[in-house]
């Protein structure tokens, strides 16, 4: 059979201690981000932090830099401005202002007034306004955390039933690793964590599970052949090498689509796409260097339990 990526013979398990260091750093960053979210220190989107989204359009073209200058001069230095190119009206913009950037309940009037004062010959028309209070944002934040935890617990149960407990724990740890890694990298990059990013995390949990299942299924099949003592590590290593080509091709195909989304999807989808890009890369890494080594470590600790 024709192979784009030839069969490899890499000692992945032998490199697991080096991988543990890299994974430990990613997990630490993720834990820091998690506590930053809980204490309101992370760069949270309006869905979680509260704030106002104003959507409107101008009759004539306007430079987005000029809009930022106008808003900064009106006391909205932290406002996010996005041009919606695929809208029925031309020159449509979405302005997002977080709690703490506005001066009370009249934030919409302040924004509209600032635009109409600065561009008297270029009428600004209001399309829609969406407001989220701080208390609602905190409630959404709690629900988002619960959703991610429930998804990961579901993964543990599924893999436990399909394989056994050691594989279930390994897949769960790998998924936690991927979620925390994405959060940690977002925290370092100071990217906004919004509901779309949470959707990306849930998507990545499923993607990471798929990668792990492919590896685990091959390990299980090969274990039926190699039952002799001392063959377990070699079997896991061989299994990972056997599916490596398939794993890399799947990841590269997924990345090619997500990168297009990142480049051409506009500012609204950029953080969502970035989370997917990071997650696909980290998920591919974790299926090889996190999930599989955990199974080996478990087998080394309790070999009789699974013989």
N, C-alpha and C positions, 0 to 999 in steps of 0.2 A: 504494500500500500504506500502511496506517495505521502511523504511527511514534509510539511513546511519547516517544522522544528524537529530535528533528529533526536533520537533517544539519548538521554543523558545518563551519566553515572556519577552523580554528585553526592558527597557525604553530607546531606542536610542535617541529619541527627547529630553528627559529630561537631557541627558548628552551632549547636543549639545554645551553648552558654554565651557565645557572643551575641546571639539573637536575643537572649534574655535581657542583656544590658540595654539594647536598643528599645526593646518592648517596655522595659521598666521606665525608661525616660518618657516614652509616649504615654504610658499609664499615669505617671506622676503629673505630667502636664494636664492630662484629662481630669484627674482628681482635683487639681488646683482650679481648673475651669469650672468644675461642678460646684465647688464651694463658693467660687466667685459669683456663679449664677444664683445660688441660694441667698447670698448676702447682697445681691444687687450690684456687684462690682464688675460684672462682665458687660460686654457690648450687646445688650439685649434689644431686639426689635420692638416696635410699637405693640405688637401682640402681647408681649410679656411685660414691658416697662410702662405701657400706657402712652397715650399721646393722640395726635390728630393726623389724619391723612386727607389732604385736599387735592382734588383733581379738577383741572380746568384747562382752557385752551385760549390761545391768542389768535387774532385775525391774521397777523403777519408773523414771519419768522422772528425768533428771539434767541440770542445767544445764551446758552445755559449758564455761562460764566457771569453774565450780567445779572441773571436772576439770583445767583448765589450772592453777588455783591449787594443786591437790593435787600435780600432777606437778612444778610449779616448786619447791614445798616439799620435794620428794624428790630434787632435783638434776637434773631434766629440763626446764630452762628452754627449750631449743630444740625441744621435742617438737611435732609437728603432730598435731592431733586433728580427726577428721572424723566426723560422724554419718552413718551409712548408713541413710537413710530407706526405701530399697527392699529391705530385708532381711527374711528370714522371721521373725526375732526383732525385737521392738520395742526401742528404746533401745540400738541396736547402735553401737559406736564403733570407729574404726580409729585406732590410735596409732602414729605413726612417729617413731623416735628415731635420729638419725644417730650415726656413730662420733664419740666425743669427748663425747657427752652422757650416756653410760651409764658405769657403774662396773665393768664387766667382763662376764663371761659370764652373770650372773644378772639381766640387765636385765628379762626377762619376769617373774621372781619379784618384783623390786622394784616394778614397775608394778602387778601384781596385788595385792601386799601393801599398797601405798599406798592403792589403791581400797578394799580390804576393811577397812582400818583407819579410813579417813575416812568410809566409808558402811557401818557395821556392820549396819544394818537393811535395806540394799538390796544384795542379793547380786550380785556380779560374776562372771559365768561366762566362761571362756576359750573362744573359738571356734577360733582358729588363730594360729600364730606363723610368721613368715617372716624368716629372717636372711640377710644378705648380708655377706660378709667384705670388707675393703678391697681385697684382691688380686683378688677376683672382680669387684668394682666397677670397678677399673682396666681389667680385661680387657673388660668390657662397654663401657666408655668408648671403648677403642681400636676395637672392632668397630663401634660406632655411627658413629665418624668415618669408618671405611673404607666403611660402607654409603652414607653421604651422598656421599662422593667418587666411588664407583662409579656411583651414580645419576646424578650430574652428568656424568661421562664418557660414560655411555650416552646422555645427551641430546645431547652433542656429536656422537657418531657418528650417531645417528638423523637429526638435522637436516642434518648433512653429506651423508648419503646422499640424503635427500629433497629438499634444496635445493642448497646448496654450502657451501664452507668458511666464507665470511664470515658466512652466516646461522647456521651451527653455532657459531662462536665467539661471535657476538652473543647467541644463546640461552643458551650456557653461562655467559657473563659475567653475564647478567641473572639466571640461576638462583642463581649464587654470591652475587650482590648481595642477592637475596631472603632466602637462608638466613642470611647474615651480618647483614642488617638485623634479622631476627627475634631472632637471638641477642643482638645489641647492645642492642635495646630491652628484652629480658628481663633483661640484665645491669644496665641502668640502673634498671629497676623492681625489681631484686633478686628476681625470680621464680625458682622452683625449676626447674632443667633436669633432666628425668627422661626415662625411655625413652618415655613418652607424647609428650613434646615432640619427641623424635627422630622418632617416627612422624608427628607433625604436619609436621615439616620435609620428610620424604620425600613426604608428600602434597602439600605446597606446591610441591615441585620439579616434580611432574607438572602441577599447576595452572598454574604459571608457564609451563611448556612449552606448554600448550594455548593460553594467551593469546598467546604469541609466534608460534605456528604460524598462528593466525588472521590476525595482522597480516602475517606473512611471505608467506602464501599470496595475500593480496590484493595485496601489493607485486609478487610474481612475475607475477600475472595482468596487472596494469597495466603492467608493464615490457614486455610483449609489444606493447602499443599505443604506448608512448612510448619510442622508441629514439633520439631526437635528442639531441645533446650539450646538456647543461644542463638536461635534463628530469628527471634522477634525483631531486634533492631535492624537486621539486614532486610527483613521482610518489609518493615515500615519504610526504610530508605528506598528499597526497590519500588515499592508501590508509589511513593511520591514522585520518583523519577519517571515512572510509567505514565502518570497522568499530567506531568509537568507541561508537556506540549499543548495538551488540550486546555489546561488552566490558563496558560499564557495567551493562547489564541483567543479564548473567550474574553479575557481581560482586555486585550488590545482592541478587540472588536467593540466592546462596551465603551472603552475610553475614547475611541475615535468618534463615537456618537456624542458622548457627553462633552468632549472638547468643543465640538461644533456648537452645542447648546451654550457652552460658556462664552464662546466668541460672538455668536450671532443671536443669542437669546435675549439680549438686552440686560439692563441693570437689575431689573426685578428678579430675573432668574439666575443671575451671576453667582450669588452665594449658594443657591441650591445646586447649581452645576459644579461649583468648586468643592462642595461637600461630597458629591458623588465621585469626582475625580480622585480626591484624597482617599475616600473610602474604598474605591475599587483597587487602588494600589496597595493600601494597607491590608485589605481583605485577602488579596492574593498572597501577600507576604505572610499573613497570620495562618492561612491554611497549611502552609509549608513549615513555618518556623515557630508557630505557637501551638496550634491544635495537635499536630502529629507528635511533637516532642512531649506534650503533656501525657498522651497515651503511653509513650515509652517510659516516662518517669513513673507513671502509675504501675505499669507492668513490672518495672524494676523493684518497686516497693512491695507489691503484693502479687508475685507471679503465680502463686498457687490458686488464687481466687478465680482466675480466668482460664486455667488450663483444663 
